Amino acid sequence: MIAGIGVDIVDLERFDRAIARTPKLLTRLFAESERGLPIHSLAARFAAKEAVVKALGRADVVVASDVEVVPDEHGNPGLVLHGSVAEEAAARGITRWHLTMTHDAGVACAFVVAETDDPAGGSR
C-alpha cells in the first residue's frame, strides 16, 4: 500500500551557484558516498532527498545526509535511510521505497513512492 509520495525539481544553475558559494553544503546535504559526483547528479540526489521529505510529510525529522541515494545491483537508484529518517520510516511501517531521477534542460527532478505492507497505508 502506498504510504506517501513526493516529487521535487532543482534548477541546476541555481544549485551549482549555491554549492560554489557555500561548499560546506556538500557535507551537510550529502552522504560521503555521494559527494564526488557531478553537479547534475548531486542536484538529482538533492531532489530525491526533498521528495523523501514530502513522502514522509515530516520535514522536522529529515537530515538530508541521512537520506542516501545508492545504485542497486542493476545500477538503478535506490534509497538507504539512516538516523531519524530511518526511524520515522520504520515507525510508519514503510518497507519499500521507489525512486526515479532525471536531469535535462537545466533541471533535475526526482519522484519517490513509499510503500508499506499495511493495507491501511501505514498512516498514524
C-alpha contacts under 8 A as a table, 3 or more apart, distances in Angstrom:
res1	aa1	res2	aa2	distance
1	M	115	E	5.51
1	M	116	T	5.36
1	M	117	D	6.11
1	M	118	D	6.42
1	M	119	P	5.69
1	M	120	A	7.22
1	M	121	G	5.10
1	M	122	G	7.95
2	I	5	I	7.63
2	I	113	V	6.98
2	I	114	A	5.95
2	I	115	E	4.52
2	I	116	T	6.32
2	I	121	G	5.68
3	A	55	A	7.65
3	A	92	R	7.97
3	A	94	I	7.00
3	A	113	V	7.73
3	A	114	A	5.39
3	A	115	E	5.17
3	A	116	T	6.02
3	A	121	G	4.77
3	A	122	G	5.66
3	A	123	S	6.75
4	G	54	K	7.73
4	G	55	A	4.32
4	G	56	L	6.19
4	G	57	G	7.89
4	G	113	V	5.94
4	G	114	A	5.05
4	G	115	E	7.10
5	I	51	A	7.48
5	I	52	V	7.76
5	I	54	K	6.76
5	I	55	A	4.30
5	I	56	L	7.85
5	I	111	F	7.52
5	I	112	V	5.55
5	I	113	V	4.50
5	I	114	A	6.13
6	G	50	E	7.73
6	G	51	A	4.22
6	G	52	V	6.05
6	G	53	V	7.33
6	G	54	K	4.74
6	G	55	A	4.50
6	G	111	F	5.78
6	G	112	V	5.10
6	G	113	V	6.60
7	V	47	A	7.49
7	V	48	A	7.50
7	V	50	E	7.44
7	V	51	A	4.59
7	V	54	K	7.20
7	V	109	C	7.36
7	V	110	A	5.62
7	V	111	F	4.38
7	V	112	V	6.26
8	D	47	A	5.01
8	D	48	A	6.91
8	D	50	E	6.12
8	D	51	A	5.36
8	D	109	C	5.69
8	D	110	A	5.56
8	D	111	F	6.76
9	I	44	A	7.94
9	I	47	A	5.73
9	I	107	V	6.70
9	I	108	A	5.61
9	I	109	C	4.26
9	I	110	A	6.60
10	V	14	R	7.99
10	V	15	F	6.98
10	V	43	A	6.25
10	V	44	A	7.26
10	V	46	F	7.81
10	V	47	A	6.14
10	V	107	V	5.49
10	V	108	A	5.11
10	V	109	C	6.29
11	D	14	R	5.45
11	D	15	F	6.08
11	D	43	A	7.93
11	D	106	G	6.13
11	D	107	V	4.59
11	D	108	A	6.57
12	L	15	F	5.05
12	L	16	D	5.98
12	L	39	I	7.49
12	L	40	H	6.50
12	L	43	A	6.51
12	L	106	G	5.31
12	L	107	V	5.18
12	L	108	A	6.63
13	E	16	D	5.09
13	E	17	R	6.20
13	E	106	G	6.94
14	R	17	R	5.16
14	R	18	A	6.23
15	F	18	A	5.08
15	F	19	I	6.30
15	F	43	A	6.67
16	D	19	I	5.22
16	D	20	A	6.15
16	D	39	I	6.53
17	R	20	A	5.04
17	R	21	R	5.95
18	A	21	R	5.11
18	A	22	T	5.94
18	A	23	P	8.00
19	I	22	T	5.11
19	I	23	P	5.14
19	I	24	K	7.75
19	I	25	L	6.18
19	I	26	L	7.04
20	A	23	P	5.74
22	T	25	L	5.85
23	P	26	L	5.95
24	K	27	T	5.51
24	K	28	R	6.38
25	L	28	R	4.87
25	L	29	L	5.68
25	L	30	F	7.92
26	L	29	L	5.46
26	L	30	F	5.62
26	L	35	R	6.27
27	T	30	F	5.58
27	T	31	A	7.06
27	T	32	E	7.46
27	T	35	R	7.52
27	T	65	S	7.61
28	R	64	A	7.09
28	R	65	S	6.26
29	L	46	F	7.41
29	L	63	V	7.77
29	L	64	A	4.90
29	L	65	S	4.88
30	F	33	S	7.88
30	F	34	E	5.87
30	F	35	R	6.03
30	F	46	F	7.96
30	F	64	A	6.61
30	F	65	S	4.58
30	F	67	V	7.95
30	F	68	E	7.25
31	A	34	E	5.44
31	A	35	R	6.64
31	A	65	S	4.97
31	A	66	D	7.14
31	A	67	V	7.67
31	A	68	E	6.04
32	E	35	R	5.51
33	S	36	G	7.43
34	E	37	L	6.03
34	E	42	L	7.27
34	E	68	E	7.59
34	E	69	V	7.50
35	R	42	L	7.52
37	L	41	S	6.05
37	L	42	L	6.20
38	P	41	S	5.42
38	P	42	L	6.31
39	I	42	L	4.97
39	I	43	A	6.04
40	H	43	A	5.09
40	H	44	A	6.23
40	H	103	H	6.64
40	H	108	A	6.73
41	S	44	A	5.10
41	S	45	R	6.20
41	S	103	H	7.95
42	L	45	R	5.03
42	L	46	F	6.10
43	A	46	F	4.99
43	A	47	A	6.19
43	A	108	A	5.92
44	A	47	A	5.01
44	A	48	A	6.24
44	A	101	M	6.01
44	A	102	T	6.61
44	A	103	H	6.79
44	A	108	A	4.88
44	A	109	C	5.73
44	A	110	A	6.23
45	R	48	A	4.86
45	R	49	K	6.27
45	R	69	V	6.43
45	R	101	M	7.74
45	R	110	A	7.60
46	F	49	K	5.07
46	F	50	E	6.30
46	F	64	A	7.91
47	A	50	E	5.08
47	A	51	A	6.08
47	A	108	A	7.01
47	A	109	C	5.84
47	A	110	A	5.30
48	A	51	A	4.92
48	A	52	V	6.24
48	A	69	V	7.77
48	A	99	L	7.44
48	A	101	M	7.23
48	A	109	C	7.56
48	A	110	A	4.91
48	A	111	F	6.69
48	A	112	V	6.97
49	K	52	V	5.10
49	K	53	V	6.49
49	K	64	A	6.10
49	K	67	V	5.99
49	K	68	E	7.87
50	E	53	V	5.05
50	E	54	K	6.47
50	E	64	A	8.00
51	A	54	K	5.04
51	A	55	A	6.14
51	A	110	A	6.64
51	A	111	F	6.24
51	A	112	V	5.87
52	V	55	A	4.94
52	V	56	L	6.11
52	V	67	V	7.96
52	V	112	V	6.38
53	V	56	L	5.26
53	V	57	G	5.89
53	V	58	R	6.00
53	V	59	A	5.42
53	V	62	V	6.49
54	K	57	G	4.85
54	K	58	R	7.13
54	K	59	A	7.50
55	A	112	V	6.97
55	A	113	V	6.87
55	A	114	A	6.56
56	L	59	A	7.82
56	L	88	E	7.86
56	L	89	A	7.33
58	R	61	V	5.91
58	R	62	V	7.07
59	A	62	V	5.44
61	V	84	S	5.84
61	V	85	V	6.15
61	V	88	E	7.37
62	V	66	D	7.25
62	V	84	S	6.62
62	V	85	V	5.40
63	V	66	D	5.35
63	V	67	V	7.29
63	V	84	S	7.49
63	V	85	V	7.11
64	A	67	V	5.57
65	S	68	E	6.58
66	D	81	L	5.72
66	D	82	H	4.67
66	D	83	G	6.03
66	D	84	S	7.62
66	D	85	V	6.43
66	D	86	A	7.95
67	V	79	L	6.81
67	V	80	V	6.16
67	V	81	L	4.88
67	V	82	H	6.45
67	V	85	V	7.16
68	E	79	L	5.68
68	E	80	V	5.12
68	E	81	L	6.21
68	E	82	H	7.96
69	V	77	P	6.34
69	V	78	G	5.64
69	V	79	L	4.79
69	V	80	V	6.41
70	V	77	P	5.66
70	V	78	G	5.26
70	V	79	L	5.97
70	V	80	V	6.92
71	P	74	H	7.32
71	P	75	G	4.79
71	P	76	N	5.16
71	P	77	P	4.51
71	P	78	G	5.70
72	D	75	G	5.17
72	D	76	N	5.37
72	D	77	P	6.25
72	D	78	G	6.24
73	E	76	N	7.48
77	P	99	L	6.32
77	P	100	T	6.73
77	P	101	M	7.71
78	G	97	W	7.30
78	G	98	H	6.78
78	G	99	L	5.94
79	L	97	W	6.72
79	L	98	H	7.87
79	L	99	L	7.36
81	L	85	V	6.05
81	L	86	A	4.86
82	H	85	V	5.92
82	H	86	A	4.92
82	H	87	E	7.78
83	G	86	A	5.49
83	G	87	E	6.39
84	S	87	E	4.88
84	S	88	E	6.05
85	V	88	E	5.18
85	V	89	A	6.20
86	A	89	A	5.14
86	A	90	A	6.10
87	E	90	A	5.12
87	E	91	A	6.08
88	E	91	A	5.01
88	E	92	R	6.24
89	A	92	R	5.15
89	A	93	G	6.26
89	A	94	I	5.18
89	A	95	T	7.88
90	A	93	G	4.91
90	A	94	I	5.70
90	A	95	T	7.44
91	A	94	I	7.67
92	R	116	T	7.92
92	R	122	G	5.24
92	R	123	S	6.40
92	R	124	R	7.05
93	G	116	T	5.53
93	G	117	D	7.31
93	G	118	D	7.23
93	G	122	G	5.51
94	I	97	W	7.71
94	I	114	A	6.28
94	I	115	E	5.40
94	I	116	T	4.42
94	I	117	D	7.50
94	I	122	G	7.01
95	T	114	A	7.75
95	T	115	E	6.03
95	T	116	T	5.21
95	T	117	D	6.88
96	R	114	A	6.03
96	R	115	E	5.09
96	R	116	T	6.65
97	W	112	V	6.96
97	W	113	V	5.73
97	W	114	A	4.70
97	W	115	E	6.18
98	H	112	V	5.55
98	H	113	V	5.05
98	H	114	A	6.55
99	L	110	A	7.05
99	L	111	F	5.78
99	L	112	V	4.65
99	L	113	V	6.68
100	T	110	A	5.64
100	T	111	F	5.42
100	T	112	V	6.72
101	M	108	A	7.33
101	M	109	C	5.60
101	M	110	A	4.26
101	M	111	F	6.52
102	T	108	A	5.64
102	T	109	C	5.33
102	T	110	A	6.51
103	H	106	G	7.22
103	H	107	V	5.53
103	H	108	A	4.04
103	H	109	C	6.19
104	D	107	V	5.61
104	D	108	A	6.56
115	E	121	G	7.58
116	T	119	P	7.74
116	T	121	G	6.12
116	T	122	G	5.98
117	D	121	G	7.61
117	D	122	G	7.85
118	D	121	G	5.44
118	D	122	G	5.61
119	P	122	G	7.58
120	A	123	S	6.90
